[in-house]
Structures are given as structure tokens and as C-alpha cells.
Amino acid sequence: MSLDPSSLFVSLIIGSIGFVLIVYGKKQSRLPHMIAGLLLCIYPYFVDDWLWMGVIGAAICGGLWYAVRQGY
């Protein structure tokens, strides 16, 4: 993990969104939300560049959107 301020800020934002999705998914018993939240909380530890963090986070959120639109 990088100590670059922009990477730390982006990982904080992404991890916060992931935490909210985990709590929401647990409260509403929604498995896709819990999985997406868990992925959003974990992957910033393995990605150093803030741009790639944003791209991967957007892909995970897009996958969640698609899963919800499909009825999961």
C-alpha cells in the first residue's frame, strides 16, 4: 500500500462506500450488496495507483448495478 496522500484519500472513500454497502446488504439481506461492499473494502490494499482504484471501484459498482437490474 502506498502512502501517497491521493491514494490514501481515494482508498478511504472507496472503503467507506464498501462499508455502507456491507451494512445495507446485511440489513436488507441482499447478497450482491454485501459482496460488492466486501470487494470495495479489500481491493484498495492491493492497488497502489489512485486512478486504478477508481477504475476498479467503478467496475465493481457497475457490476452491482447490473446484478440488481437483473433481479439479484
C-alpha positions in Angstrom: 0.0 0.0 0.0 1.3 3.4 -0.9 1.5 6.4 1.4 0.7 8.8 -1.3 -2.0 11.2 0.0 -4.2 10.9 -3.1 -4.1 7.1 -2.9 -4.9 7.2 0.8 -7.8 9.6 0.3 -9.3 7.5 -2.6 -8.9 4.3 -0.6 -10.7 5.9 2.3 -13.6 7.0 0.1 -13.9 3.6 -1.6 -13.6 1.7 1.7 -16.3 3.9 3.2 -18.6 3.1 0.3 -17.9 -0.5 0.8 -18.7 -0.4 4.5 -22.0 1.3 3.8 -22.8 -1.4 1.2 -22.0 -4.2 3.7 -24.2 -2.7 6.4 -27.0 -2.1 3.9 -26.7 -5.6 2.4 -26.7 -7.2 5.8 -29.7 -5.2 7.0 -31.8 -5.8 3.8 -30.4 -9.4 3.3 -29.0 -8.5 -0.1 -26.1 -10.7 -1.0 -24.9 -8.7 -4.1 -24.6 -5.6 -1.9 -22.6 -7.4 0.7 -20.2 -9.0 -1.8 -19.7 -5.7 -3.6 -19.1 -4.0 -0.3 -16.6 -6.6 0.8 -14.7 -6.3 -2.5 -14.7 -2.5 -2.2 -13.2 -2.7 1.3 -10.5 -5.2 0.4 -9.1 -4.4 -3.0 -7.5 -1.0 -2.2 -4.9 -2.8 -0.1 -3.6 -4.4 -3.3 -3.7 -1.5 -5.7 -1.3 1.4 -5.3 -2.4 3.9 -8.0 -5.4 6.1 -7.2 -6.5 6.0 -10.9 -6.7 2.3 -11.0 -8.5 2.3 -7.6 -11.2 4.5 -9.2 -11.5 2.3 -12.3 -11.7 -0.9 -10.4 -14.2 0.6 -7.9 -16.4 1.9 -10.8 -16.3 -1.6 -12.3 -17.4 -3.2 -9.1 -20.2 -0.6 -8.7 -21.2 -1.2 -12.3 -21.3 -4.9 -11.7 -23.5 -4.3 -8.6 -25.8 -2.1 -10.7 -26.0 -4.8 -13.4 -26.7 -7.6 -10.8 -29.5 -5.5 -9.2 -31.0 -4.8 -12.6 -31.0 -8.5 -13.4 -33.1 -9.2 -10.2 -30.5 -10.5 -7.8 
